[in-house]
Amino acid sequence: MRQSKLFTKASRELPKDEVSLNAQLLIRAGFINKEIAGVYAYLPFGLRVLNKIIKIIKEEMEAIGGVELSLTALQNAETWKKTGRWDDKVMDVWFKTKIGGEQEAGLAPTHEEPLTAIMKKHINSYKDLPVYVYQVQTKFRNEKRSKSGILRGREFLMKDLYSFNLDATDFGEFYEKAKEAYVKIFDRCGLGEKTFVTFASGGSFSKYSHEFQTVCSAGEDIIYVDSDKKIAVNKEVYNDEVLGDLGLKKSDLKEEKAIEVGNIFDLGTRFSEALGLSYLDEKGEKKMVHMGCYGIGPGRVMGTVVELSHDDKGIIWPEEIAPFKVHLIQVKSKDEAVKQEAEKLYVELLEKGIETLYDDREEVSAGQKFAEADLIGCPYRLVISEKTLKENSVEVKKRNEEKAELVKMSDVVNTLLARQ
């Protein structure tokens, strides 16, 4: 991507109506645009990062048998009335409307009900199970407060996977696979070191659910962490009984603020019973399908990375989800050789499959280009100038390191390939 062709521009000014660091940096760097509180558009840089996170999520979901679909945002009120969740007293985040002024409809905050209804058409026998389906789809929640940037939105993307199993034993085996897949996802997105499998309330479904909480000062949750065992307990269930169940000691736990980046639930047969999702077992007896759900917000993952990985100059992206691996900067010069060598290197980087943002803007000073590169946060900055050409070299600097090095022009591409 050439910056001269890009419509977005970085800003030195902090957005006046944002208190969250993730939104401040992402707006300044041109990754997102705020529409209203809790509603953000993803601009070219932001969409690249978001799509990389989604790619990681999809790969890990499909590795455990997930099959992708896409459900509707507009929801039939009658389906939800069967479980009682159309009632605002039960679920108070609905955006509701009427189609043609008559039929009640809502914008989906989640998708247990409609998917269960669909599965009634496809699950009849034990031979039809198990089924694991997922989507990455826009959700709508009328949150009462939304001041955390893309960590808590009113319109946001969610990866939600739903499992349909024969019984609790069959479900439990998949649940553990899903838990392991989530750990891999957060490792790959650069959050693994600070993210803990966290025991939380199972609500009316089970004794516990599992959250994936990332320790961060911007977090809204309080958790108690055992770093050695790599597990934590949410404050909502923190008591002696729970600690005893989990074999944890208060003396080994540290209180931390954290961001919930994912969660997994045992739904049991609540939705299958309410909506009549059953199957015939090997003896011809009718049984209810055992369900589970598994959520991750790709935007929330992105915002959490920014909250944790930045300095006073800007964002520092983990390499696997960075918008580009390389930010190539051509320093303005009267010497045409500078531009020619920069163009040549840009083409070579692309030919070798190295994603490159090329700052080829003629009217922008070197200082401004360097400042914007730090703000955008690509893993490597490459600079070609009159000074580097005298050494037949390129200045190479890692975003998270202070010192730059001169690398011979002929060695730059191979050096970057070796660091993948």
C-alpha positions in Angstrom: 0.0 0.0 0.0 1.3 3.5 -1.0 0.6 6.2 1.5 0.3 8.7 -1.3 -2.8 6.8 -2.4 -4.3 6.4 1.1 -7.2 8.7 2.1 -6.7 8.3 5.8 -4.4 10.7 7.7 -2.7 10.4 11.1 -3.4 13.1 13.6 -1.3 14.7 16.4 -4.4 15.7 18.4 -6.2 13.5 20.9 -9.8 12.9 20.1 -11.7 15.2 22.5 -14.6 12.8 23.2 -12.5 9.6 23.9 -11.3 8.5 27.3 -10.0 5.1 26.4 -6.4 4.7 25.3 -7.3 2.1 22.6 -9.7 4.5 20.9 -7.4 7.5 21.2 -4.5 5.7 19.5 -6.5 3.9 16.9 -8.4 7.1 15.9 -5.2 9.2 15.8 -3.4 6.5 13.7 -6.3 6.3 11.2 -7.4 2.7 12.1 -11.0 3.5 13.1 -13.6 6.3 12.9 -16.1 7.0 15.6 -19.7 7.2 14.4 -21.4 7.5 17.8 -20.6 6.2 21.3 -19.9 2.5 21.0 -20.1 2.4 17.2 -16.9 2.5 15.1 -16.0 2.1 11.5 -12.9 0.2 10.6 -10.7 2.1 8.1 -8.1 0.4 5.9 -5.4 -0.1 8.5 -8.0 -1.2 11.1 -9.7 -3.6 8.8 -6.4 -5.3 7.9 -5.7 -5.9 11.6 -9.3 -7.0 12.3 -9.2 -9.5 9.3 -5.9 -11.0 10.6 -7.4 -11.6 14.0 -10.5 -13.1 12.3 -8.2 -15.4 10.2 -6.5 -16.7 13.3 -9.8 -17.3 15.0 -11.3 -19.1 11.9 -8.2 -21.4 11.6 -8.4 -22.5 15.2 -12.2 -23.0 15.1 -11.9 -25.1 11.9 -9.1 -27.1 13.5 -11.6 -28.4 16.1 -14.3 -29.1 13.6 -16.1 -25.8 13.3 -18.2 -25.2 10.2 -18.8 -21.6 9.2 -22.2 -20.0 8.5 -23.8 -16.6 8.7 -27.1 -15.9 10.5 -29.3 -12.8 10.2 -29.0 -9.7 12.2 -32.8 -9.1 12.1 -34.5 -11.4 14.5 -38.1 -12.9 14.7 -39.5 -11.9 18.1 -41.6 -15.1 18.3 -38.5 -17.3 18.4 -37.1 -15.5 21.3 -40.4 -15.4 23.2 -40.1 -19.2 23.5 -37.1 -18.8 25.8 -38.3 -15.7 27.6 -35.4 -13.6 26.3 -37.5 -11.2 24.3 -38.5 -9.7 27.6 -36.4 -6.6 28.3 -36.5 -7.5 32.0 -34.6 -10.7 31.1 -32.3 -9.3 28.5 -32.1 -5.5 28.6 -29.7 -4.8 25.7 -32.2 -5.2 22.8 -32.5 -2.8 19.9 -36.1 -3.4 18.8 -38.2 -2.2 15.9 -41.2 -3.2 13.8 -41.1 -4.4 10.2 -43.7 -2.6 8.1 -45.0 -1.0 11.2 -46.5 -4.3 12.4 -44.2 -7.4 12.9 -41.9 -7.2 15.9 -38.2 -7.6 15.2 -34.9 -7.0 16.9 -31.2 -6.7 16.1 -29.5 -9.9 17.4 -27.3 -9.5 20.6 -26.4 -13.2 20.3 -27.7 -16.2 18.3 -28.6 -19.2 20.5 -32.3 -19.1 19.7 -32.3 -18.7 15.9 -29.6 -21.3 15.5 -31.4 -23.8 17.7 -34.5 -23.3 15.6 -32.5 -23.9 12.4 -31.0 -27.1 13.8 -34.5 -28.6 14.4 -34.6 -29.0 10.6 -31.3 -30.8 10.4 -30.9 -32.9 13.7 -33.3 -35.8 14.1 -31.1 -38.8 15.0 -28.0 -39.5 17.1 -26.3 -40.0 13.7 -26.7 -36.3 13.0 -24.6 -35.4 16.1 -22.3 -33.8 17.0 -22.5 -30.5 15.1 -20.2 -27.5 15.6 -21.0 -24.3 13.8 -19.6 -20.8 14.0 -19.9 -17.4 12.5 -18.2 -14.0 12.6 -21.1 -11.7 12.5 -22.2 -8.2 13.7 -24.0 -8.1 17.0 -26.0 -5.2 18.5 -26.3 -4.5 22.2 -27.8 -1.3 23.7 -25.1 -1.0 26.4 -26.0 1.6 29.0 -22.4 2.9 29.0 -19.9 2.7 26.3 -16.7 4.6 27.1 -14.1 1.9 26.5 -13.5 2.4 22.8 -13.7 -0.9 20.8 -13.6 -2.9 24.1 -17.3 -2.4 24.6 -19.4 -1.6 21.6 -23.1 -1.2 20.8 -22.4 -2.6 17.3 -19.5 -5.0 17.1 -18.2 -8.2 15.5 -18.4 -11.5 17.4 -17.1 -14.9 16.6 -19.7 -17.2 18.2 -19.5 -20.9 17.9 -22.3 -23.3 19.1 -21.9 -27.0 19.8 -24.7 -29.5 19.6 -23.9 -32.8 21.4 -25.5 -36.1 22.4 -25.0 -35.7 26.1 -22.9 -34.0 28.8 -20.0 -36.4 28.3 -19.8 -35.8 24.5 -20.1 -32.1 25.2 -17.4 -32.1 27.8 -14.8 -33.6 25.4 -15.4 -30.9 22.9 -15.5 -28.1 25.5 -11.9 -29.0 26.5 -10.8 -28.8 22.8 -12.5 -25.4 22.5 -10.7 -24.2 25.7 -7.3 -25.3 24.2 -8.2 -23.6 20.9 -8.9 -20.3 22.7 -5.5 -20.5 24.4 -3.9 -20.9 21.0 -5.9 -17.9 19.5 -4.8 -15.5 22.3 -1.2 -16.7 22.0 -1.1 -16.1 18.3 -2.7 -12.6 18.8 0.1 -11.6 21.2 -2.0 -11.8 24.4 -1.0 -15.2 25.7 1.4 -14.2 28.4 -1.2 -12.0 30.2 -4.3 -14.0 29.4 -5.7 -16.5 31.9 -8.4 -19.2 31.8 -10.7 -17.7 34.5 -13.4 -19.5 36.4 -16.6 -17.5 36.5 -20.3 -18.0 37.2 -22.1 -20.6 35.1 -25.4 -18.8 35.7 -28.4 -21.1 35.3 -26.5 -23.4 33.0 -23.7 -24.9 35.0 -21.6 -24.5 38.1 -18.9 -22.6 36.2 -18.2 -21.0 32.9 -14.8 -20.1 31.7 -13.7 -16.6 30.7 -10.4 -15.7 29.1 -9.3 -12.6 31.0 -6.3 -10.5 29.9 -4.6 -8.7 32.8 -4.7 -5.0 32.0 -5.2 -1.7 34.0 -8.0 -0.7 31.5 -10.0 -3.8 32.5 -13.5 -3.7 34.0 -13.3 -7.0 35.8 -11.4 -8.0 38.9 -9.8 -11.5 38.9 -7.5 -13.4 41.2 -4.6 -15.0 39.4 -2.4 -18.0 40.1 0.4 -17.3 37.7 2.1 -20.7 38.2 -1.1 -22.7 37.4 -2.0 -20.2 34.7 -5.6 -19.9 35.9 -7.7 -17.3 37.6 -11.0 -16.8 39.5 -13.4 -14.0 38.7 -14.3 -11.8 41.8 -18.0 -12.8 41.3 -17.3 -16.4 42.4 -14.3 -15.8 44.6 -14.9 -17.6 47.8 -13.5 -20.5 49.9 -15.7 -23.1 48.4 -14.6 -22.2 44.8 -11.0 -22.1 45.8 -11.3 -25.5 47.4 -12.9 -26.9 44.3 -10.0 -25.6 42.2 -7.2 -26.5 44.6 -6.2 -22.9 44.9 -4.7 -21.0 47.9 -5.5 -17.4 48.7 -1.8 -16.8 49.4 -0.9 -17.8 45.8 -3.4 -15.5 44.2 -2.9 -11.9 43.1 -5.7 -9.5 42.5 -5.7 -7.9 39.0 -7.9 -5.8 36.8 -8.6 -7.6 33.5 -10.4 -7.4 30.1 -12.6 -10.3 29.2 -11.5 -11.3 25.6 -13.5 -14.5 25.3 -15.8 -16.9 27.1 -17.2 -20.4 26.8 -20.5 -21.7 28.4 -22.2 -25.0 29.0 -25.8 -24.3 27.9 -27.0 -27.7 28.8 -30.5 -28.4 27.4 -32.1 -25.0 28.2 -32.5 -23.9 24.6 -33.1 -27.3 23.1 -36.0 -27.9 25.6 -37.5 -24.5 25.0 -37.4 -24.8 21.3 -37.9 -28.5 20.9 -34.5 -29.6 19.6 -34.3 -33.4 20.2 -33.0 -36.5 18.6 -33.7 -40.3 18.7 -30.9 -42.3 20.3 -29.8 -45.8 19.3 -32.7 -47.3 21.1 -35.2 -45.0 19.5 -35.7 -43.0 22.6 -36.2 -39.2 22.5 -33.3 -37.2 24.0 -32.7 -33.4 24.2 -29.6 -32.0 22.5 -26.9 -30.8 24.8 -25.6 -27.3 23.8 -22.6 -25.0 24.4 -21.6 -21.6 23.2 -18.1 -20.0 22.7 -17.6 -16.3 22.1 -14.7 -14.0 21.1 -14.9 -10.4 20.0 -12.2 -9.7 17.3 -12.5 -6.0 17.9 -12.2 -6.4 21.6 -9.0 -8.5 21.0 -7.7 -5.7 18.8 -8.4 -3.0 21.5 -6.8 -5.1 24.2 -3.6 -5.5 22.2 -3.4 -1.7 21.8 -4.1 -1.2 25.6 -1.2 -3.5 26.4 1.2 -2.9 23.5 2.1 0.7 23.1 4.5 3.4 24.2 4.4 7.2 24.3 4.9 7.3 20.5 2.1 5.0 19.5 1.0 1.4 18.9 3.4 -1.6 18.9 1.7 -4.4 16.9 2.5 -8.1 17.4 3.8 -9.3 14.0 1.0 -11.8 13.3 -1.7 -9.2 13.4 0.1 -6.0 12.4 -1.4 -4.2 9.4 1.9 -4.5 7.6 5.2 -6.1 8.5 7.3 -3.3 7.1 6.9 0.5 7.0 9.2 1.7 4.2 10.1 5.4 4.3 11.5 7.3 1.4 13.2 10.5 2.8 12.6 13.4 0.4 15.8 14.3 -1.5 16.9 16.1 -4.7 18.8 13.0 -5.5 16.5 10.9 -7.8 18.5 7.8 -6.7 16.8 7.8 -3.3 13.3 7.5 -4.9 14.5 5.0 -7.4 16.0 2.7 -4.8 13.0 3.0 -2.6 10.7 2.1 -5.4 12.9 -0.9 -6.3 13.0 -2.1 -2.7 9.2 -1.7 -2.4 8.6 -3.9 -5.5 11.1 -6.5 -4.2 9.4 -6.7 -0.8 6.0 -7.3 -2.4 7.4 -9.9 -4.7 8.8 -11.8 -1.7 5.4 -11.7 0.0 6.4 -9.1 2.7 3.5 -6.9 3.5 4.7 -3.3 3.1 3.3 0.1 3.7 5.3 2.5 1.5 5.5 6.2 2.6 6.2 7.7 -0.8 4.7 11.1 0.0 6.8 13.9 -1.5 5.3 16.8 0.5 5.8 15.3 4.0 8.9 15.9 6.1 11.1 13.0 7.3 10.3 13.9 10.9 6.6 13.7 10.3 7.0 10.4 8.5 9.0 8.9 11.4 6.4 10.1 13.9 3.5 8.6 12.0 5.4 5.3 11.5 5.8 5.1 15.3 2.1 5.9 15.8 0.9 3.3 13.3 3.2 0.7 14.8 4.3 -1.8 12.1 7.0 -4.2 13.4 9.8 -2.9 11.1 10.7 0.5 9.8 12.9 0.8 6.8 14.4 4.1 5.8 16.1 5.0 2.5 17.8 8.4 2.4 20.9 10.1 0.9 22.8 9.1 4.0 21.9 5.4 3.8 22.6 5.3 0.1 26.2 6.5 0.7 26.6 3.3 2.6 24.7 1.3 0.0 22.4 0.4 2.9 19.0 0.7 4.4 18.2 1.8 8.0 16.3 -1.0 9.7 14.6 -0.5 13.1 12.3 -2.7 15.1 9.3 -0.8 16.5 9.9 -2.0 20.0 13.6 -1.2 20.0 15.4 2.1 20.2 18.5 1.4 18.1 18.4 1.2 14.3 21.0 -0.7 12.2 22.3 -0.3 8.7 21.8 -3.3 6.5 23.3 -3.7 3.1 20.7 -3.1 0.3 21.3 -6.5 -1.1 20.7 -8.2 2.3 17.5 -6.4 3.5 14.9 -8.7 2.0 16.6 -11.9 3.2 17.2 -10.3 6.7 13.4 -9.7 7.0 12.5 -13.1 5.6 14.8 -14.7 8.2 12.9 -12.9 11.0 9.5 -14.2 10.0 
